[in-house]
Amino acid sequence: HSRVWAGLRPKTSYTWQNSANYNTNVARARKLVVFDFDHTMIGCDSDEEVLAKYCSEGMEGARARLEEAGKQRRWASVFADELRQLQEGGVSMHEIEAVLQKIRIDEDLKYVLQILSARRDTDVRILSDANTWFIETVLKANGMSHLVSQIVSNIARFEGSKVQVLPYHTTPHPTSSTSPANLCKGRVMRKWMEEETFSHLVYCGDGSGDFEGAMAAPANSVVLAKKNWQLHQRLQEASDNGSGPRAQVVVWDSQEQLASTILRIFQLPTRTNAESIHARNDMSHHSKSCPEEVCIPSTLSEGIKVMAGVEQAAGMNNIANIERKIATVRAGTYDSSV
C-alpha cells in the first residue's frame, strides 16, 4: 500500500452522466456498492495486525516482508505462508480471532452500510485480497455480517484446528492483467456485470490491486479512491496517458470522509442529521409520511448538487422510514419483498 509518487492532481468533484435516452428499465435496476476491505472498509491491514501481534519480529519485520511481497504481486501467498508458520509455532485460531475481533469499523461507515442494506434496490459487496475468515470475523465482531450480501476474497479452508488460505482464482488471468495471480478484481467485476445490469455502481478502494476493478466500472459509476494511494495514482497515470477509467473518480482521506461521500452520492442524510431528526420525531411522537424508498438520482447531475453541499430535502424527509428499516435489519426481521 506504499505510495508510488507524490504531486498528483486529485479529482475532488464529479458530474453525473446525463443521457436524454436514459432507459427506464435501467433506472429500476439494482445499484451496486463494492468495498475493498483492508485500508478501505477498515482503517488498517488485517494481515499486518495478526502478524504484528504474534510475529517474533513485530510489526516492522512483518510489514517489510509483506511490502516486498506486494511489489512482486505475491502478498497473498507470502501471508498464507506466514499464517501457516504462526500456527505451526503454536498460535491458535482462537488467538488469531481475538486480534481480528478488536478491529473496529468506523461508526459512520457502519451507518452507511445499515442504510444501504435496508434499501431493497441496493447490493453491498466486499471484493478484497484479504481472506474470507478474516473479513467475516471482523464483520461479525462489529455486528455487520448481515449488512453485506457477498464476499469475494481468498478462501479460508479449515482443517481441524488449523486454517489455510487459498487463492480465489486458480486459472490464469487475461494476458493484459497486472493483478496478482490469486485474485483479479477486474475479472470479478466483469463477471458481476455480465450476470446483472446495475443502474449505478460505486467502487471503493485504495491499493494497486483495486486498479483493474476500478477500470472495469462502467461509465455511469463512481470510483472512490483513497487520496494519493496506489489506486488513485494508477488511475491518474492512466488518465494522463489517455486510457483512464470510464467512471468518475472522487478521492477520500478517511473512513469518515468515505462514508460522507457515499451518503452524498445516494442523497442520504448524515448520521448526525439522522440522529437529530430521529430525536425530534421521538419528542413529537409524530412521523411525517414519506415515500418508501430514498432514491439515488437517475442522473449524476443531481449528485453534483449534493457534492457541493446542498442538502436534499427528499433524503431528509425519508429518515423516519430509513430508521424503521434499520431497526428491522438489526433485528433480523427485514423483508425486502415488502
N, C-alpha and C positions, 0 to 999 in steps of 0.2 A: 504493500500500500504506500510505499515511499514516493515522494514527488519526483517527476522527471525533469521539469524545468519550471521556472517562475516567469512572471511577466505576461501572463495570458490576459486576453481581453474577455472577461466573463460576460455572458449574456444574462441580464437580470430581469428581463421582461419578455413577453411574447405576445403574439396576437393569435386568436383562434382562426383557423382556416374557414372562410365563409364561402359557401358554394350556393349559387342560385338553383342548382339541380340537386339540392340535399334530399336524399331518399328518406321518406317517412318510415319505411321498413327498417332502415339502418338506425333511425332515431329511436326506434323502440328496442333496438338490440342492446345486449348487455354491455356494461362498462367493466374494464379490467384494470386493476391496480396491482403492479408487480413490485415486490420489495426484495432487494438483496438483504442479507442478514447481518453479517459482521460489518461494523462501522456504518451501517445504514439503519436497519431496524434497531440494533443495539449500538451503543457508543464505544464498543471495544471489539477485540477479536476473540472469539470463544476458544479457538485453538490455543492462542497465546496465554489466555487466562489459566487454562488447565496446566500447560507446561510450566508456567511461572510458579505455580503452587508446588508442583512435585518434581520438577526437573532439578537435578543437583546443581546445575549452573545458574539457576534462577532465570528471571525474565530476559535479561540481556543476552545470555547464551542461547536461549530458546528462540528469541526474536531474530538473532543473527542467522541461525541455521534456516529458519523459515523464510526470511527475506532472500537469502541466497537461493533457496529452492524456488521461490517465487520468480526470480529473474530467469530461471531455467524452465518456467512453467511446470514445476514439479511439486508445488506446495502440498497438494492433497496427498500424494504418495509418500512424501517425506514425513508429513504429520502422521499418516497411518503407521509408519514405522516407529515414530516417536511414541505414539499411543500404545503400540504393542510392547515396546521396551518398558514403559511405565508399569504396565500390568504384569509383565514378567518379573519386574523388580518388587512387586508386592502391593502396588497401588490398586485398590479395589474399584469396581464400578460405583459402589456407594460413595466412595471418597471423591471420585470424579464428578458424580452428580451433585455432590454438596457444593462444589465450586460453581457449577453451572447455575444452580438454584439461587446463588447470590447475585447473579447478573440481573440488573433492573432495566426494564424498558421505560423510556421517558413517558411521563403521565400524559403529555399532550398527544403522543403517538398512540397510546392506549385509547384515548378518547376518539381519535380519528378512526381506528380500526373498529371500535364499538359502533360508531355511526355508519361506517361503510358496510359493515357486515349486517346491519339492520335493514339495509336497502336491498329489496329483492332483485334489483336490476344490476347489482354491482358485485363483482367477484374479487376477492383479495387473495393473492397467491405469493408464496416465497420461492425465489429462484436463487440458490446460494451454493457456493463452493465449500460450505462447511460440511455438516453431515446431518442426517435426519434425526439421530438420537440427541445431539446437542441442541438442535433447533427445537424439537418437541419438548425437551426438558426445560429450556428457558421459557418457552411459551406457557407451559403448564405452571411453572413457578410464579409467573406473572398473571395467572388467571386468564390467559388469552388463547388457549388451544382451540376453542370453538369459534374464534374470530377469523381463522384462516381456512380457506376451502381446500387448498392444495399446497404441498411442499415438494419441490423438486430439488434434490441435493444428493451428495454422495451417500451411499447406502450403508447403514449400520446393521451388521449381522451379528446376532448374539449366539454364542456357543458356550453353554454352561454359565460360568461366572465371568466370562471374558466377552469383549466386543471387538469386532474387526470392522474397519471402514473400507468399503469397496467403491470403485468408481461408478458414477451414474452411467456414463457412456462407455461401452466396451467395443464399439465399432468405430472405424476411422471417421474423422470429421471431413467435410469438404476440403479439397486441396488448398483453397484460399483462406481457410480458417487459421487464426493466430491463437485460438483458445487452447488451454491445457488439455491433454488427452482425456482426462477424466470427466470433463463437462464442457460442452459448448452451449452457452446460453442462447446464441443465435439459432441453433438447431431447435431448442426447446420453444423459443418464441415463435418461430415459423410454424412448428407443429401445432401450437395452440391456435394460431390464426387460421390455419387450414381447417381445424376442427370446428371453429365457431367464428362468426362475424361480430366484432366488437365495435360499437359506435364511437367509443372513446377509450384511450389507453394511456395510463400513466406508468412510467417505468422509473423506479427509484434505485440509484446505485452510487458506487464510489470508485471501485477499482478497475484495473485493466480488464479483468475477467467479465466486467459488465459491458464492455465496448460492443461486442457483436450482438448482445441482447438489445442494446440501445439502438444500434444501427438497423435492427430488424423491425423496430417500431414503425408503424405506418404514418402517413402524413398527418392525419388528424389525431396526433398524440403529443404528449409532453414528456420529455426526459428530464428528470430531476437529478442533477449530477452534483456530487459534493465538490465544493469550490476548490480548485487547484489540485485536486487529487487526480489519479491517473485517468479515470473515465473522462472527466472534464477536459483534461489536457489532450487526450487522444481525439476526442470529438472536435476540439478546436483545431488541432493539426489537420484532421480530415477536412474540415470546413475550409481551412486556408488552402488546401490542395484541390479544392473543387469537388470533393467527394464526401461532403458532410452528411449528417443524418437527415432523413425526411422529417422527423419530428422536431418540434421546437424544443430548445434547451433552456432550462432555468437552473440556476445554481443555488445551493444552500450550504450553510456553515455548521448547523447544529441540528439535533433531532427535533428540537422545539421549532426551529425555522422550517424544517422539512414538513412537520405537522401543519403549521400555519399555511404553508404554500398549498398543500393538498386541500385544506379546507376552502381556500380562496378559489382554487380551480373548480371545486364542486359547489361553490357558493353556499357553504355551510357555516353556521355560527362557530366562533371560537369557544373553547372550554369555559373561559371566563364569562363570556356573554351568555352561554348556555346556563351556567350555574346561576347567574344573576337573574335571568328571565325565569328559570325554574323556581327560584326563591320567591320572586314576585307572584308567580302563579300559585305557589303554596299559600302565600299570605292572603291572597284574594279568594282562594278556593274557586277559582274560575279559570277555565282554559278556553281560548278562542278556537273556533272551528277552523280547520285548515285542511288543505289537500293532503292525500295520503303520502305522496312522495315529494321529497325535495329534489328537484330535477337538475341534473348537470346541464349547462347551456348547450343547446343543439349546435351552436356555432361558437367558435372561440372568441368572436368579437365581444361577447358578453363577459368572457373571462378577463379581458384586459381591464375592464372597469373594476373588477374585484381586485386584481393585482395592483391597481393604482390606489387601493384603499377605500373604494366606495362600498359602503355596507349595502347589502342586498336585502330589501325588506322581505322578499319571498322566503329566503332562508331563515330569517329571524322568526317569521310568523309560524314556521313549522316546528319550532323547538319542543312544544308540548308533545307532538306526535313522535318526534325523534326520541325524547326521553322515555316515552312509553315503550317504544320498540327496543331501546337499550335495556330496559328493565326485563323484558321478556327474553332477550338474548342472554342476559346474565343468569336468569332463572332456568334457562334451557328449554323454554316453552315457546320460542318464536316459531311461527308457522308462516313460511314465505308464500304460501298459497292463498293466504287471507288477504 
